[in-house]
């Protein structure tokens, strides 16, 4: 929990899965390894926070449209 900076949530569970994409596909010289844009979009769009949803829309416009 400490390594991943997880905070207990009484209403949810955490599932840790193996990376299912090639991390090198989403890394540039100026950017650290990241997740595929679709994965980031899916996580953010399901948020109730309007700022997260706005960011999801930006990701969609830039990478998924």
Secondary structure as UniProt FT lines:
FT   TURN            2..5
FT   TURN            10..11
FT   HELIX           23..26
FT   HELIX           37..45
FT   HELIX           50..59
FT   HELIX           60..64
//
